[in-house]
Amino acid sequence: MALAKSLVGEVVADLAPQDKQWRPKVQAELELPAGLVRGEATLEIRLEDQLAGTATARRTPVPLAGPVVPADSPLGAAAFGFYRQEEAPEPVLTPVYRAGETVWARFSIIGFARTDANRYDVSYGLEAFNAAGASLFRQEIAAEQTGESAYPRRYLPSVLSLNLSRDLAPGAYRLQLLLHDRISGRRAASDHRFTVE
């Protein structure tokens, strides 16, 4: 399966006798689809000398830097992390917040079903609990991710936030992430703990 559209170009140059060692240089950029997982692709280059009537081709491996997501992963949230701000580059090592702050989390949804046209349809919500297990807040659908792609996506980067009330008591809290794959009908939940000081 092709990951990018083929590029076609032509190099035309008038050469003098002293240019017999000249070699054309070509630069090209290929736009890869979003959602590629770690692995290896193959870049194929085909050249044709139209004056000499010769052609050559070469294949070379290209490493893909993405997350490792097995094809048979169950529905779930991978690489879940708490953050101080939405755009913070790194997750916090110890998720501790103050009353009135916003809890940010980023994760990737994995293990969702796709149709033959690589269509996906996933929603996620959240529920927050105090240390005694009492539910403080529930939002069944916080966000939805629906789309189609030429390449079969295996993960969907996602983000959520929870605004803590200013009168929230210090203590241990649990955020439960609620996933729903609307194509397969499967549901999954995962718990993530944070502290309010």
C-alpha positions as CSV (number, residue, x, y, z in Angstrom):
1,M,0.0,0.0,0.0
2,A,1.4,3.4,-1.0
3,L,1.9,5.8,1.9
4,A,2.2,8.9,-0.3
5,K,1.3,10.1,-3.8
6,S,4.0,9.4,-6.4
7,L,6.1,12.4,-7.5
8,V,7.0,12.8,-11.2
9,G,9.4,15.3,-12.5
10,E,11.8,16.0,-15.3
11,V,15.4,17.4,-15.4
12,V,16.2,19.2,-18.6
13,A,19.6,20.8,-19.1
14,D,21.8,21.9,-22.0
15,L,25.3,20.6,-21.4
16,A,28.7,21.7,-22.8
17,P,31.5,19.3,-23.5
18,Q,33.2,20.2,-20.3
19,D,30.1,19.1,-18.4
20,K,30.6,15.4,-19.1
21,Q,30.9,14.7,-15.3
22,W,27.7,16.6,-14.5
23,R,25.1,14.7,-12.4
24,P,21.6,16.0,-12.0
25,K,20.5,16.5,-8.4
26,V,16.8,16.3,-7.5
27,Q,15.1,17.2,-4.3
28,A,11.6,16.0,-3.4
29,E,9.3,16.0,-0.4
30,L,6.7,13.4,0.3
31,E,3.9,14.1,2.6
32,L,3.3,11.0,4.8
33,P,-0.2,10.4,6.3
34,A,-0.9,11.1,10.0
35,G,-1.0,8.2,12.4
36,L,1.9,6.1,11.1
37,V,3.2,3.6,13.6
38,R,6.8,2.7,14.2
39,G,8.1,0.5,11.4
40,E,9.8,0.6,8.0
41,A,8.6,1.8,4.7
42,T,10.3,1.4,1.3
43,L,11.1,4.4,-0.9
44,E,11.2,3.5,-4.6
45,I,13.0,5.7,-7.1
46,R,12.8,5.2,-10.8
47,L,14.9,7.1,-13.3
48,E,14.8,7.2,-17.1
49,D,17.3,8.7,-19.5
50,Q,15.1,9.7,-22.4
51,L,18.0,10.5,-24.7
52,A,19.9,7.2,-24.1
53,G,16.7,5.2,-23.8
54,T,17.8,3.6,-20.5
55,A,16.1,3.2,-17.1
56,T,17.0,2.1,-13.6
57,A,15.2,1.7,-10.3
58,R,16.2,1.5,-6.7
59,R,14.5,0.7,-3.5
60,T,15.7,1.9,-0.1
61,P,14.3,1.3,3.4
62,V,13.0,4.4,5.3
63,P,12.5,4.0,9.1
64,L,9.2,5.4,10.4
65,A,9.3,7.0,13.8
66,G,5.9,6.6,15.5
67,P,4.5,4.8,18.5
68,V,4.6,1.0,18.7
69,V,0.9,-0.1,18.4
70,P,0.3,-3.8,17.8
71,A,-2.4,-4.5,15.2
72,D,-4.3,-6.6,17.6
73,S,-4.4,-4.1,20.5
74,P,-7.6,-4.1,22.6
75,L,-9.5,-0.8,22.8
76,G,-7.7,1.4,25.3
77,A,-5.7,4.5,26.1
78,A,-1.9,4.3,25.5
79,A,0.7,6.8,26.7
80,F,-1.7,8.5,29.1
81,G,-0.1,11.4,30.9
82,F,-1.2,14.3,33.1
83,Y,0.0,17.8,32.1
84,R,0.2,21.3,33.6
85,Q,-1.1,23.0,30.5
86,E,-2.6,21.8,27.2
87,E,0.6,22.4,25.2
88,A,3.1,21.4,27.8
89,P,5.9,19.3,26.2
90,E,6.3,16.7,28.9
91,P,3.8,15.1,31.4
92,V,4.2,15.8,35.1
93,L,6.0,13.0,37.0
94,T,3.7,13.4,40.0
95,P,0.2,14.6,39.1
96,V,-0.6,17.1,41.9
97,Y,-2.9,20.1,41.4
98,R,-4.5,22.8,43.4
99,A,-8.2,23.5,43.8
100,G,-9.3,25.8,40.9
101,E,-6.7,24.6,38.5
102,T,-7.3,22.7,35.3
103,V,-6.2,19.1,35.0
104,W,-4.9,18.3,31.5
105,A,-4.3,14.8,30.1
106,R,-3.1,13.6,26.7
107,F,-3.3,10.0,25.4
108,S,-3.7,7.9,22.3
109,I,-6.8,5.8,21.6
110,I,-5.8,2.4,20.3
111,G,-7.5,-0.8,19.4
112,F,-10.5,0.7,17.6
113,A,-12.2,-0.9,14.6
114,R,-12.1,0.4,11.1
115,T,-14.3,-0.2,8.1
116,D,-13.0,-1.4,4.7
117,A,-12.6,2.3,3.7
118,N,-10.4,2.9,6.9
119,R,-13.2,4.9,8.5
120,Y,-13.1,5.1,12.3
121,D,-15.7,6.5,14.8
122,V,-14.6,6.8,18.4
123,S,-15.9,8.9,21.3
124,Y,-14.5,9.4,24.8
125,G,-15.7,10.8,28.0
126,L,-14.6,11.0,31.7
127,E,-15.8,10.6,35.2
128,A,-14.0,12.0,38.3
129,F,-14.2,10.3,41.7
130,N,-13.0,11.3,45.2
131,A,-11.0,9.0,47.5
132,A,-14.2,7.5,48.9
133,G,-15.3,6.5,45.4
134,A,-18.1,9.0,45.1
135,S,-18.6,10.4,41.6
136,L,-18.1,14.1,41.4
137,F,-18.4,14.7,37.7
138,R,-19.4,12.7,34.6
139,Q,-19.4,13.6,31.0
140,E,-20.3,10.6,28.8
141,I,-19.0,12.2,25.6
142,A,-16.3,14.8,26.0
143,A,-15.0,14.5,22.4
144,E,-15.5,12.5,19.2
145,Q,-13.0,11.4,16.6
146,T,-14.5,10.4,13.3
147,G,-12.8,10.2,10.0
148,E,-11.5,8.3,7.0
149,S,-7.9,7.9,5.7
150,A,-6.1,6.2,2.9
151,Y,-3.8,4.6,5.4
152,P,-5.4,2.5,8.2
153,R,-4.8,4.6,11.4
154,R,-3.9,2.6,14.5
155,Y,-3.9,5.4,17.0
156,L,-5.7,8.7,17.6
157,P,-4.0,11.4,19.6
158,S,-6.4,12.8,22.1
159,V,-6.6,15.4,24.9
160,L,-9.0,16.1,27.8
161,S,-9.3,18.7,30.5
162,L,-11.1,18.8,33.9
163,N,-11.6,22.1,35.7
164,L,-11.3,21.6,39.4
165,S,-13.6,23.7,41.6
166,R,-12.1,26.2,43.9
167,D,-13.7,24.6,47.0
168,L,-12.4,21.1,46.2
169,A,-11.1,19.4,49.3
170,P,-7.4,18.2,49.3
171,G,-7.0,14.5,48.8
172,A,-6.7,11.7,46.3
173,Y,-8.8,11.6,43.2
174,R,-9.4,9.3,40.3
175,L,-10.2,10.2,36.7
176,Q,-11.8,7.4,34.8
177,L,-11.5,7.6,31.0
178,L,-14.5,6.2,29.1
179,L,-13.9,5.0,25.5
180,H,-16.5,4.0,23.0
181,D,-15.7,2.5,19.6
182,R,-19.0,3.1,17.8
183,I,-18.1,0.9,14.8
184,S,-17.6,-2.3,16.9
185,G,-19.7,-1.2,19.8
186,R,-16.9,-2.0,22.2
187,R,-16.3,0.1,25.4
188,A,-13.3,0.4,27.6
189,A,-12.4,2.3,30.8
190,S,-9.1,3.1,32.4
191,D,-8.4,4.8,35.8
192,H,-5.8,7.5,36.4
193,R,-5.0,9.0,39.8
194,F,-4.1,12.5,40.8
195,T,-3.9,14.5,44.0
196,V,-5.3,17.9,45.0
197,E,-3.3,19.8,47.6
